Amino acid sequence: MPRVLDPEGAHLAALRRLQDFTGARVVEVGCGDGRLTPGIAERAASVLAFDPDEDAVAKARAALPDALAGRVTYRVDSASGIGLRPSSFDVVVFSWTL
């Protein structure tokens, strides 16, 4: 049986209380297996989610609902190596990442 982190959705709910993702261009630093990505993408215009763990990103891609595939881009990369342009996103999500 897979272990589900945050089965009640408390982490996503907390993020939504802090930030309205509606129509936003979001970058998710350290997305891991994508536990938050679909919930963010439901309201966002686009999400770039990345993590240096190739296996975790593969799991995230596999679990992403087809309806959100046009809004989410997953990449295997690090924060220091991804090379994002300044001001290219409206919101940065950084959760459980060191």
N, C-alpha and C positions, 0 to 999 in steps of 0.2 A: 504494500500500500504506500503510495507516495506521500511524503510529508508536505503539508500545505502550511506555509507561513501566512499568518494573518487571515485565517478562514472567515473571520467576521468582517473583514474589510476595514478595520479600524485605521490602518496606516493610510490607505487611499482616502478615506473620509477625512482624516486629519489634513492631508495635503489639499484636498478640495476646500476645506474651511480656510486654509491659508492663501489659496490661489485659485482664481477662476481660469480654467484652461480653455474655455470656449474660444475657438478661433485662433489660438496661440500657436506659435512655432516653438516647440519644446525640444530641448536637448536633455536626455537622461544620462547622466554620468554614472557609470558602474551599474548598468541595468541587470547584471547577473542573468538569471533565468527568466527575466521579464515579468516578475510577479506584479509590478505596478504598471507596466507599459500599456496593456489593453485598457485599463481604467482611465489612464491619462488620455490615450488616443481617442476614446469615445467622444471627447469634447474638443480636442485640439485639432488645429488645421493639419499639423504634421508633427511627428516625433522622430528625432534621430536618437536612437538608444544604442549605447556602446559599452563594451566591457572587454578587458584583455583576456578573459577566460573563454576560449573558443568553444569548449563543450557547453558552457552555460548559454552562450549566444545561440548555439545550435538548438538547444532546448527551447529558448525563447521564440526563435523563428518557427519551430514546429508547433508550438502551443498558440501562436497568434491566430485569432479568428479570421477567416477569409474576408469578412466584412471590413476589417481594419487594415488589410494588407496594403492598400493604397495610401495610407497615412503614416505608416511606420517603416523606417529603415533601420535595420540592425547592422552594426559593424563590430568587428573584432579589432579593438584598438585601445590605447591608453589615453588618459587625459593629456599627458605631455606629448603624445605623438599624433593625435588626431588632426591637428591643424585647422581649427575652426576659425572662421573670419569673425572679427569683433562685430558685435551688434547684429549677428545673423540669426539670433533667436530672441524670443520674447521672454522665455522662462527657462531656468536651469533647475533640474531636479537632481538632487544629490542625496541618496538615501542609503544608509548602511554601507557606505564605501569609505575605505581608508586609503 
